[in-house]
Amino acid sequence: MVILFGPGYFNPKVEKKFVIIPGIGPERATNIIFVWCNECNIQQKKMKKTLIIALILTTGLIACNKEDKRTFLSGIYTETSPVPGRSQLNFTSDTRVVKTEPDSSFVAEFTYELVKNQLKLTPTSGGPATEYYFELITATKFIIEDFYPPIPDNPTSFVTYEK
């Protein structure tokens, strides 16, 4: 009769287990012990690798999601600077904005995309898209750079809108 020691014999953290196998000589018992312990080590290594891969993927997905956040505006924003009340932007959905000028009959509808500090406006009536520098100051205030054609005295201008 031969007594084989389980994983607890080699790892004090694991509860000791004993297996008694009749009819096995000492040379075969040693081989069985090492095979049994090697299988345990292989399984532990596989579980560690799987856990590490899962943590890396989860961290990567969270990081990607944070970078890809988009800002959406809603409601009517009125120009407050440089010419107060000259124009209004009405964000009607997550992708549509209507620009009006209250002192005239001018109305233009655009699809918009706002990613980081870029506002991309594409006329719904057709035509090329235009990109502007955009900065959200607060939830109710933002600025757009060069939204109107420049004047010779001031080639760069900022238009401020507030809700």
Rosetta blueprint (number, residue, H / E / L):
1 M L
2 V E
3 I E
4 L E
5 F E
6 G L
7 P H
8 G H
9 Y H
10 F H
11 N L
12 P L
13 K L
14 V L
15 E L
16 K L
17 K L
18 F E
19 V E
20 I E
21 I E
22 P L
23 G L
24 I L
25 G L
26 P H
27 E H
28 R H
29 A H
30 T H
31 N H
32 I H
33 I H
34 F H
35 V H
36 W H
37 C H
38 N H
39 E H
40 C H
41 N H
42 I H
43 Q H
44 Q H
45 K H
46 K H
47 M H
48 K H
49 K H
50 T H
51 L H
52 I H
53 I H
54 A H
55 L H
56 I H
57 L H
58 T H
59 T H
60 G H
61 L H
62 I H
63 A H
64 C H
65 N H
66 K H
67 E H
68 D L
69 K L
70 R L
71 T L
72 F L
73 L L
74 S L
75 G E
76 I E
77 Y E
78 T E
79 E E
80 T E
81 S E
82 P L
83 V L
84 P L
85 G L
86 R L
87 S L
88 Q E
89 L E
90 N E
91 F E
92 T L
93 S L
94 D L
95 T L
96 R E
97 V E
98 V E
99 K E
100 T E
101 E L
102 P L
103 D L
104 S L
105 S L
106 F L
107 V E
108 A E
109 E E
110 F E
111 T E
112 Y E
113 E E
114 L E
115 V E
116 K L
117 N L
118 Q E
119 L E
120 K E
121 L E
122 T E
123 P E
124 T L
125 S L
126 G L
127 G L
128 P L
129 A L
130 T E
131 E E
132 Y E
133 Y E
134 F E
135 E E
136 L E
137 I E
138 T E
139 A L
140 T L
141 K E
142 F E
143 I E
144 I E
145 E E
146 D L
147 F L
148 Y L
149 P L
150 P L
151 I E
152 P L
153 D L
154 N E
155 P L
156 T L
157 S L
158 F E
159 V E
160 T E
161 Y E
162 E E
163 K L
